[in-house]
Every structure is written in C-alpha cells, then in structure tokens.
Amino acid sequence: MASSLDSSLVRHVAHLARLEVSEEEVARFADQLSSILNYMEQLNELDTAGIQPTAHAVRLTNVFREDQVRPGWDQDRALQNAPARHGEFFKVPKVLDQESA
C-alpha cells in the first residue's frame, strides 16, 4: 500500500514545527516524506519475530570511571577564561527577547 502525503498535511506539520515553507518546498517535502513512509511500509513487511531490538548495528560498550568526590573550583578560577564577566557571573549575549519568553 503506497502512502502519499498531501500538501495540506505538509503545511500542517510545518506549522506545528514553526517552519516557514515555500510552495516548492511543500511539494518536495510531500514527495520525500511519502518516499520515507513507503520505505517504512516495506520494512514492516519483514518478519522480525525472534530478533532482539537494537539501537546500534554493533554492540557498544562504554567505559565509565568511578565517581569520585573532588573539590570544585573557586569562583575566580572558574571565571578566569570568561570572555566577559558581570560581577561573580559569566556575562553572555541575550538570546531571547521579551516577546518569545
């Protein structure tokens, strides 16, 4: 069964993601997303009974060190490489305006 997305669904998803898309992009995304859904339908036809779910194709092993309590840095050392300071704090550029907060 072939899945096909229409342009209204693509616009709806773009709206939910707060993306502005042109009409050309809507058409292109509808085709691309339809191709992805069709591929997923092909994968769903495979018999995966008895196959363990995995997140990676090969087994991964993380090497963790033991947690050790250590003294932290004092404020002057923590701020010594700061490009800008405001008293005892890092000074950073404003990233949110009042309207979007």
N, C-alpha and C positions, 0 to 999 in steps of 0.2 A: 504494500500500500504506500503510495507516494505521498509524502507530506508537502504541503505548499503553504507558505505564509503569504497573506495578502498585505498590501501596503498599509492598511489601517492598523493591523497588528504591529507592524514595524514602527509606525508612528507612536503607537501607544507605549511600546517598550522604550522607545527613545524618550518619550515624555517622562516615564517613570524614572529613567536614568538621568533625567535632566540634561539631555543631549539635544543640540540643535542639528538637524539633518536636512540636507537638501533633497529635492525630489529625485535627483540622480542617485544619491546615497540610499534613499529608501528603496529604490528598485534594485540596486546592487545588493543591499543587505537582505532583502527578501529572497533573492536568489541564493545568496551564500548561506543564510540560515536554513532555507529549505534543503540545501545540499547536506548540511550538517544533520538535520533531522532524518533525512533519508538514510544516511550512513548509520545513524543510531538504530534505525529500524532494522538494517541489515545485521548489526551486531546483536540485536535482541533475538534474532533467529538462531543464533548459535546455542548449542547445548552446553551450558556451563555447570550442570549438576556435578557435584563432586570436586569442583575446582575451588580452591581456597581463594577468597578475595585478597587482593594485594594492592598496595599503594605504589609499589615500585616493581620493575621487572626483575631486579636482582635483590637479594637480601642485603639490607643495610644494618650496620652495627655502629652505634655511637659509643664513643669513649668518653666517659664522664669522669671528672675528678671529684674527689670527696669535697663536700662543702666544709670550709674552714672559716671560723670567725677570725677576722683580722681587723685591725684598727682602720678606720676610714681616714680620708684626707681632711685636713683642716680647711677652712674656707679660703684662705689666701692661696693655698696650693691648688685647690680645685678651680679657682678663678684666674690663675696666673697666665693662662694662654687664651683667655677670653678676648675676643676682638673688641668687645665693649662691655662695660660694667655699669650698673646702676646701684651704687652703694655695695651691698653684700650679695647682689644678684647678677646673673647674666642679663645683658641688655640685648634684645633681639628685635628685628623689624616686626611691625604689626602685620599679621597675616589675615585677620578677619576684620571686616568693617562692622559697624554697629547694626546695619540693616540685616546682615546674614547671621548674626549671632542669636 
